[in-house]
Amino acid sequence: MPETKNTVEIERIQTGVRMEKRLIKVLKAVAELKDMSLGDLLEGIVLHAFEGKSAFSAQTLKEIDQFKKIYGLTLRAADSHHLKERR
């Protein structure tokens, strides 16, 4: 794929990140909906978050709500500092 003037060359690494199961299911569904890899989706979310911006349009947020219902994801941002892994 030829580079354009807006292309930014990066180096990616493999990582072994553990995340909540239902959260991953929703993220994978969103990535599939947007025809992108999970890694590309996560990079976009993080880069937007670092700038205090939402990574998703109003329509995508509605779709995410549907995926959350499908996969039983009830966690909210306020829960993020109170999660404890089941043993």
Distance bins in CASP14 RR format, pairs under 12 A and 6 or more apart:
PFRMAT RR
TARGET T0000
AUTHOR 0000-0000-0000
RMODE 2
METHOD distances of the structure
MODEL  1
1 7 0 0 0 0 1 0 0 0 0 0 0
3 9 1 0 0 1 0 0 0 0 0 0 0
8 43 0 0 0 0 0 1 0 0 0 0 0
8 47 0 0 0 0 0 1 0 0 0 0 0
10 40 0 0 0 0 0 1 0 0 0 0 0
10 43 0 0 0 0 1 0 0 0 0 0 0
10 47 0 0 0 0 0 1 0 0 0 0 0
12 37 0 0 0 0 0 1 0 0 0 0 0
12 39 0 0 0 0 1 0 0 0 0 0 0
12 40 0 0 0 0 1 0 0 0 0 0 0
12 42 0 0 0 0 0 1 0 0 0 0 0
12 43 0 0 0 0 1 0 0 0 0 0 0
13 39 0 0 0 0 0 1 0 0 0 0 0
13 43 0 0 0 0 0 1 0 0 0 0 0
14 39 0 0 0 0 0 1 0 0 0 0 0
15 38 0 0 0 0 0 1 0 0 0 0 0
15 39 0 0 0 0 1 0 0 0 0 0 0
15 42 0 0 0 0 1 0 0 0 0 0 0
15 43 0 0 0 0 0 1 0 0 0 0 0
16 39 0 0 0 0 0 1 0 0 0 0 0
17 23 0 0 0 0 0 1 0 0 0 0 0
17 24 0 0 0 0 1 0 0 0 0 0 0
17 27 0 0 0 0 0 1 0 0 0 0 0
17 38 0 0 0 0 0 1 0 0 0 0 0
17 39 0 0 0 0 0 1 0 0 0 0 0
17 42 0 0 0 0 1 0 0 0 0 0 0
17 46 0 0 0 0 0 1 0 0 0 0 0
18 24 0 0 0 0 1 0 0 0 0 0 0
18 83 0 0 0 0 0 1 0 0 0 0 0
18 85 0 0 0 0 1 0 0 0 0 0 0
19 25 0 0 0 0 0 1 0 0 0 0 0
19 26 0 0 0 0 0 1 0 0 0 0 0
19 27 1 0 0 1 0 0 0 0 0 0 0
19 28 0 0 0 0 0 1 0 0 0 0 0
19 38 0 0 0 0 0 1 0 0 0 0 0
19 42 0 0 0 0 1 0 0 0 0 0 0
19 73 0 0 0 0 0 1 0 0 0 0 0
19 75 0 0 0 0 0 1 0 0 0 0 0
19 80 0 0 0 0 0 1 0 0 0 0 0
19 83 0 0 0 0 0 1 0 0 0 0 0
19 85 0 0 0 0 0 1 0 0 0 0 0
20 26 0 0 0 0 1 0 0 0 0 0 0
20 27 0 0 0 0 0 1 0 0 0 0 0
20 68 0 0 0 0 0 1 0 0 0 0 0
20 71 0 0 0 0 0 1 0 0 0 0 0
20 72 0 0 0 0 0 1 0 0 0 0 0
20 73 0 0 0 0 1 0 0 0 0 0 0
20 74 0 0 0 0 0 1 0 0 0 0 0
20 75 1 0 0 1 0 0 0 0 0 0 0
20 79 0 0 0 0 1 0 0 0 0 0 0
20 80 0 0 0 0 1 0 0 0 0 0 0
20 83 1 0 0 1 0 0 0 0 0 0 0
20 84 0 0 0 0 0 1 0 0 0 0 0
20 85 0 0 0 0 1 0 0 0 0 0 0
20 86 0 0 0 0 0 1 0 0 0 0 0
21 27 0 0 0 0 0 1 0 0 0 0 0
21 28 0 0 0 0 0 1 0 0 0 0 0
21 71 0 0 0 0 1 0 0 0 0 0 0
21 72 0 0 0 0 0 1 0 0 0 0 0
21 73 0 0 0 0 1 0 0 0 0 0 0
21 75 0 0 0 0 0 1 0 0 0 0 0
21 83 0 0 0 0 0 1 0 0 0 0 0
21 85 0 0 0 0 0 1 0 0 0 0 0
21 86 0 0 0 0 0 1 0 0 0 0 0
22 28 0 0 0 0 0 1 0 0 0 0 0
22 29 0 0 0 0 0 1 0 0 0 0 0
22 67 0 0 0 0 1 0 0 0 0 0 0
22 68 0 0 0 0 1 0 0 0 0 0 0
22 69 0 0 0 0 0 1 0 0 0 0 0
22 70 0 0 0 0 1 0 0 0 0 0 0
22 71 1 0 1 0 0 0 0 0 0 0 0
22 72 1 0 1 0 0 0 0 0 0 0 0
22 73 1 0 1 0 0 0 0 0 0 0 0
22 74 0 0 0 0 1 0 0 0 0 0 0
22 75 1 0 0 1 0 0 0 0 0 0 0
22 79 0 0 0 0 0 1 0 0 0 0 0
22 83 0 0 0 0 0 1 0 0 0 0 0
23 29 0 0 0 0 0 1 0 0 0 0 0
23 30 0 0 0 0 0 1 0 0 0 0 0
23 38 0 0 0 0 0 1 0 0 0 0 0
23 42 0 0 0 0 0 1 0 0 0 0 0
23 45 0 0 0 0 0 1 0 0 0 0 0
23 64 0 0 0 0 0 1 0 0 0 0 0
23 67 0 0 0 0 0 1 0 0 0 0 0
23 68 0 0 0 0 1 0 0 0 0 0 0
23 71 0 0 0 0 1 0 0 0 0 0 0
23 72 0 0 0 0 0 1 0 0 0 0 0
23 73 1 0 0 1 0 0 0 0 0 0 0
23 74 0 0 0 0 0 1 0 0 0 0 0
23 75 1 0 0 1 0 0 0 0 0 0 0
23 76 0 0 0 0 0 1 0 0 0 0 0
23 77 0 0 0 0 0 1 0 0 0 0 0
23 79 0 0 0 0 0 1 0 0 0 0 0
23 80 0 0 0 0 0 1 0 0 0 0 0
23 83 0 0 0 0 0 1 0 0 0 0 0
24 30 0 0 0 0 0 1 0 0 0 0 0
24 31 0 0 0 0 0 1 0 0 0 0 0
24 38 0 0 0 0 1 0 0 0 0 0 0
24 39 0 0 0 0 0 1 0 0 0 0 0
24 41 0 0 0 0 0 1 0 0 0 0 0
24 42 0 0 0 0 0 1 0 0 0 0 0
24 67 0 0 0 0 0 1 0 0 0 0 0
24 71 0 0 0 0 1 0 0 0 0 0 0
24 73 0 0 0 0 1 0 0 0 0 0 0
24 75 0 0 0 0 0 1 0 0 0 0 0
25 31 0 0 0 0 0 1 0 0 0 0 0
25 32 0 0 0 0 0 1 0 0 0 0 0
25 38 0 0 0 0 0 1 0 0 0 0 0
25 64 0 0 0 0 0 1 0 0 0 0 0
25 67 1 0 0 1 0 0 0 0 0 0 0
25 68 0 0 0 0 1 0 0 0 0 0 0
25 69 0 0 0 0 0 1 0 0 0 0 0
25 70 0 0 0 0 1 0 0 0 0 0 0
25 71 1 0 1 0 0 0 0 0 0 0 0
25 72 0 0 0 0 1 0 0 0 0 0 0
25 73 1 0 0 1 0 0 0 0 0 0 0
26 32 0 0 0 0 0 1 0 0 0 0 0
26 33 0 0 0 0 0 1 0 0 0 0 0
26 38 0 0 0 0 0 1 0 0 0 0 0
26 41 0 0 0 0 0 1 0 0 0 0 0
26 45 0 0 0 0 0 1 0 0 0 0 0
26 56 0 0 0 0 0 1 0 0 0 0 0
26 60 0 0 0 0 0 1 0 0 0 0 0
26 61 0 0 0 0 0 1 0 0 0 0 0
26 63 0 0 0 0 1 0 0 0 0 0 0
26 64 1 0 0 1 0 0 0 0 0 0 0
26 65 0 0 0 0 1 0 0 0 0 0 0
26 66 0 0 0 0 1 0 0 0 0 0 0
26 67 1 0 1 0 0 0 0 0 0 0 0
26 68 1 0 1 0 0 0 0 0 0 0 0
26 69 0 0 0 0 1 0 0 0 0 0 0
26 70 0 0 0 0 1 0 0 0 0 0 0
26 71 1 0 1 0 0 0 0 0 0 0 0
26 72 0 0 0 0 1 0 0 0 0 0 0
26 73 1 0 1 0 0 0 0 0 0 0 0
26 74 0 0 0 0 0 1 0 0 0 0 0
26 75 0 0 0 0 1 0 0 0 0 0 0
27 33 0 0 0 0 0 1 0 0 0 0 0
27 34 0 0 0 0 0 1 0 0 0 0 0
27 36 0 0 0 0 0 1 0 0 0 0 0
27 37 0 0 0 0 0 1 0 0 0 0 0
27 38 1 0 0 1 0 0 0 0 0 0 0
27 39 0 0 0 0 1 0 0 0 0 0 0
27 40 0 0 0 0 0 1 0 0 0 0 0
27 41 1 0 0 1 0 0 0 0 0 0 0
27 42 1 0 0 1 0 0 0 0 0 0 0
27 44 0 0 0 0 0 1 0 0 0 0 0
27 45 0 0 0 0 1 0 0 0 0 0 0
27 46 0 0 0 0 0 1 0 0 0 0 0
27 55 0 0 0 0 0 1 0 0 0 0 0
27 56 0 0 0 0 0 1 0 0 0 0 0
27 64 0 0 0 0 1 0 0 0 0 0 0
27 67 0 0 0 0 1 0 0 0 0 0 0
27 68 0 0 0 0 0 1 0 0 0 0 0
27 71 0 0 0 0 0 1 0 0 0 0 0
27 73 0 0 0 0 1 0 0 0 0 0 0
28 34 0 0 0 0 0 1 0 0 0 0 0
28 36 0 0 0 0 0 1 0 0 0 0 0
28 37 0 0 0 0 1 0 0 0 0 0 0
28 38 1 0 1 0 0 0 0 0 0 0 0
28 39 0 0 0 0 0 1 0 0 0 0 0
28 41 0 0 0 0 1 0 0 0 0 0 0
28 42 0 0 0 0 0 1 0 0 0 0 0
28 67 0 0 0 0 1 0 0 0 0 0 0
28 70 0 0 0 0 0 1 0 0 0 0 0
28 71 0 0 0 0 1 0 0 0 0 0 0
28 73 0 0 0 0 0 1 0 0 0 0 0
29 36 0 0 0 0 0 1 0 0 0 0 0
29 38 0 0 0 0 0 1 0 0 0 0 0
29 41 0 0 0 0 0 1 0 0 0 0 0
29 60 0 0 0 0 0 1 0 0 0 0 0
29 63 0 0 0 0 1 0 0 0 0 0 0
29 64 0 0 0 0 1 0 0 0 0 0 0
29 65 0 0 0 0 0 1 0 0 0 0 0
29 66 0 0 0 0 1 0 0 0 0 0 0
29 67 1 0 1 0 0 0 0 0 0 0 0
29 68 0 0 0 0 1 0 0 0 0 0 0
29 69 0 0 0 0 0 1 0 0 0 0 0
29 70 1 0 0 1 0 0 0 0 0 0 0
29 71 1 0 0 1 0 0 0 0 0 0 0
29 72 0 0 0 0 0 1 0 0 0 0 0
29 73 0 0 0 0 0 1 0 0 0 0 0
30 36 0 0 0 0 1 0 0 0 0 0 0
30 37 0 0 0 0 0 1 0 0 0 0 0
30 38 0 0 0 0 1 0 0 0 0 0 0
30 39 0 0 0 0 0 1 0 0 0 0 0
30 40 0 0 0 0 0 1 0 0 0 0 0
30 41 1 0 0 1 0 0 0 0 0 0 0
30 42 0 0 0 0 0 1 0 0 0 0 0
30 44 0 0 0 0 0 1 0 0 0 0 0
30 45 0 0 0 0 1 0 0 0 0 0 0
30 55 0 0 0 0 1 0 0 0 0 0 0
30 56 0 0 0 0 1 0 0 0 0 0 0
30 57 0 0 0 0 0 1 0 0 0 0 0
30 59 0 0 0 0 0 1 0 0 0 0 0
30 60 1 0 0 1 0 0 0 0 0 0 0
30 61 0 0 0 0 0 1 0 0 0 0 0
30 62 0 0 0 0 0 1 0 0 0 0 0
30 63 1 0 0 1 0 0 0 0 0 0 0
30 64 1 0 0 1 0 0 0 0 0 0 0
30 65 0 0 0 0 0 1 0 0 0 0 0
30 66 0 0 0 0 0 1 0 0 0 0 0
30 67 1 0 0 1 0 0 0 0 0 0 0
30 68 0 0 0 0 0 1 0 0 0 0 0
30 70 0 0 0 0 0 1 0 0 0 0 0
30 71 0 0 0 0 0 1 0 0 0 0 0
30 73 0 0 0 0 0 1 0 0 0 0 0
31 37 1 0 0 1 0 0 0 0 0 0 0
31 38 1 0 1 0 0 0 0 0 0 0 0
31 39 1 0 0 1 0 0 0 0 0 0 0
31 40 1 0 0 1 0 0 0 0 0 0 0
31 41 1 0 1 0 0 0 0 0 0 0 0
31 42 0 0 0 0 1 0 0 0 0 0 0
31 43 0 0 0 0 0 1 0 0 0 0 0
31 44 0 0 0 0 0 1 0 0 0 0 0
31 45 0 0 0 0 0 1 0 0 0 0 0
31 55 0 0 0 0 0 1 0 0 0 0 0
31 60 0 0 0 0 0 1 0 0 0 0 0
31 63 0 0 0 0 0 1 0 0 0 0 0
31 64 0 0 0 0 0 1 0 0 0 0 0
31 67 0 0 0 0 0 1 0 0 0 0 0
32 38 0 0 0 0 1 0 0 0 0 0 0
32 40 0 0 0 0 0 1 0 0 0 0 0
32 41 0 0 0 0 1 0 0 0 0 0 0
32 63 0 0 0 0 0 1 0 0 0 0 0
32 67 0 0 0 0 1 0 0 0 0 0 0
33 41 0 0 0 0 1 0 0 0 0 0 0
33 56 0 0 0 0 0 1 0 0 0 0 0
33 57 0 0 0 0 0 1 0 0 0 0 0
33 59 0 0 0 0 0 1 0 0 0 0 0
33 60 1 0 0 1 0 0 0 0 0 0 0
33 62 0 0 0 0 0 1 0 0 0 0 0
33 63 1 0 0 1 0 0 0 0 0 0 0
33 64 0 0 0 0 1 0 0 0 0 0 0
33 66 0 0 0 0 0 1 0 0 0 0 0
33 67 0 0 0 0 1 0 0 0 0 0 0
34 40 0 0 0 0 1 0 0 0 0 0 0
34 41 1 0 0 1 0 0 0 0 0 0 0
34 44 0 0 0 0 0 1 0 0 0 0 0
34 45 0 0 0 0 0 1 0 0 0 0 0
34 55 0 0 0 0 0 1 0 0 0 0 0
34 56 0 0 0 0 1 0 0 0 0 0 0
34 57 0 0 0 0 0 1 0 0 0 0 0
34 59 0 0 0 0 0 1 0 0 0 0 0
34 60 1 0 0 1 0 0 0 0 0 0 0
34 63 0 0 0 0 1 0 0 0 0 0 0
34 64 0 0 0 0 0 1 0 0 0 0 0
34 67 0 0 0 0 0 1 0 0 0 0 0
35 41 0 0 0 0 0 1 0 0 0 0 0
36 42 0 0 0 0 0 1 0 0 0 0 0
36 43 0 0 0 0 1 0 0 0 0 0 0
36 44 0 0 0 0 1 0 0 0 0 0 0
36 45 0 0 0 0 0 1 0 0 0 0 0
36 55 0 0 0 0 0 1 0 0 0 0 0
37 43 0 0 0 0 1 0 0 0 0 0 0
37 44 0 0 0 0 0 1 0 0 0 0 0
38 44 0 0 0 0 0 1 0 0 0 0 0
38 45 0 0 0 0 0 1 0 0 0 0 0
39 45 0 0 0 0 1 0 0 0 0 0 0
39 46 0 0 0 0 1 0 0 0 0 0 0
39 47 0 0 0 0 0 1 0 0 0 0 0
40 46 0 0 0 0 0 1 0 0 0 0 0
40 47 0 0 0 0 0 1 0 0 0 0 0
40 55 0 0 0 0 0 1 0 0 0 0 0
41 47 0 0 0 0 0 1 0 0 0 0 0
41 48 0 0 0 0 0 1 0 0 0 0 0
41 55 0 0 0 0 1 0 0 0 0 0 0
41 56 0 0 0 0 0 1 0 0 0 0 0
41 60 0 0 0 0 0 1 0 0 0 0 0
41 64 0 0 0 0 0 1 0 0 0 0 0
42 48 0 0 0 0 0 1 0 0 0 0 0
42 49 0 0 0 0 0 1 0 0 0 0 0
42 55 0 0 0 0 1 0 0 0 0 0 0
43 49 0 0 0 0 0 1 0 0 0 0 0
43 50 0 0 0 0 0 1 0 0 0 0 0
43 55 0 0 0 0 1 0 0 0 0 0 0
44 50 0 0 0 0 1 0 0 0 0 0 0
44 51 0 0 0 0 0 1 0 0 0 0 0
44 53 0 0 0 0 0 1 0 0 0 0 0
44 54 0 0 0 0 0 1 0 0 0 0 0
44 55 1 0 1 0 0 0 0 0 0 0 0
44 56 0 0 0 0 0 1 0 0 0 0 0
45 51 0 0 0 0 0 1 0 0 0 0 0
45 52 0 0 0 0 0 1 0 0 0 0 0
45 53 0 0 0 0 0 1 0 0 0 0 0
45 54 0 0 0 0 1 0 0 0 0 0 0
45 55 1 0 1 0 0 0 0 0 0 0 0
45 56 0 0 0 0 1 0 0 0 0 0 0
45 60 0 0 0 0 0 1 0 0 0 0 0
45 64 0 0 0 0 0 1 0 0 0 0 0
46 52 0 0 0 0 0 1 0 0 0 0 0
46 53 0 0 0 0 0 1 0 0 0 0 0
46 55 0 0 0 0 1 0 0 0 0 0 0
47 53 0 0 0 0 1 0 0 0 0 0 0
47 54 0 0 0 0 0 1 0 0 0 0 0
47 55 1 0 0 1 0 0 0 0 0 0 0
48 54 1 0 0 1 0 0 0 0 0 0 0
48 55 1 1 0 0 0 0 0 0 0 0 0
48 56 0 0 0 0 1 0 0 0 0 0 0
48 57 0 0 0 0 0 1 0 0 0 0 0
48 60 0 0 0 0 0 1 0 0 0 0 0
49 55 1 0 0 1 0 0 0 0 0 0 0
49 56 0 0 0 0 0 1 0 0 0 0 0
49 77 0 0 0 0 0 1 0 0 0 0 0
49 80 0 0 0 0 0 1 0 0 0 0 0
54 60 0 0 0 0 1 0 0 0 0 0 0
54 61 1 0 0 1 0 0 0 0 0 0 0
54 64 0 0 0 0 0 1 0 0 0 0 0
55 61 0 0 0 0 1 0 0 0 0 0 0
55 64 0 0 0 0 0 1 0 0 0 0 0
56 62 0 0 0 0 1 0 0 0 0 0 0
56 63 0 0 0 0 1 0 0 0 0 0 0
56 64 1 0 0 1 0 0 0 0 0 0 0
56 65 0 0 0 0 0 1 0 0 0 0 0
56 67 0 0 0 0 0 1 0 0 0 0 0
57 63 0 0 0 0 1 0 0 0 0 0 0
57 64 0 0 0 0 0 1 0 0 0 0 0
58 64 0 0 0 0 0 1 0 0 0 0 0
58 65 0 0 0 0 0 1 0 0 0 0 0
59 65 0 0 0 0 0 1 0 0 0 0 0
59 66 0 0 0 0 0 1 0 0 0 0 0
60 66 0 0 0 0 0 1 0 0 0 0 0
60 67 0 0 0 0 0 1 0 0 0 0 0
61 67 0 0 0 0 0 1 0 0 0 0 0
61 68 0 0 0 0 0 1 0 0 0 0 0
62 68 0 0 0 0 0 1 0 0 0 0 0
62 69 0 0 0 0 0 1 0 0 0 0 0
63 69 0 0 0 0 0 1 0 0 0 0 0
63 70 0 0 0 0 0 1 0 0 0 0 0
64 70 0 0 0 0 0 1 0 0 0 0 0
64 71 0 0 0 0 0 1 0 0 0 0 0
64 73 0 0 0 0 1 0 0 0 0 0 0
65 71 0 0 0 0 0 1 0 0 0 0 0
65 72 0 0 0 0 0 1 0 0 0 0 0
65 73 0 0 0 0 1 0 0 0 0 0 0
65 74 0 0 0 0 0 1 0 0 0 0 0
66 72 0 0 0 0 0 1 0 0 0 0 0
66 73 0 0 0 0 0 1 0 0 0 0 0
67 73 1 0 0 1 0 0 0 0 0 0 0
68 74 1 0 0 1 0 0 0 0 0 0 0
68 75 0 0 0 0 1 0 0 0 0 0 0
68 76 0 0 0 0 0 1 0 0 0 0 0
73 79 0 0 0 0 0 1 0 0 0 0 0
75 81 0 0 0 0 0 1 0 0 0 0 0
75 82 0 0 0 0 1 0 0 0 0 0 0
75 83 1 0 0 1 0 0 0 0 0 0 0
76 82 0 0 0 0 0 1 0 0 0 0 0
76 83 0 0 0 0 0 1 0 0 0 0 0
77 83 0 0 0 0 0 1 0 0 0 0 0
END
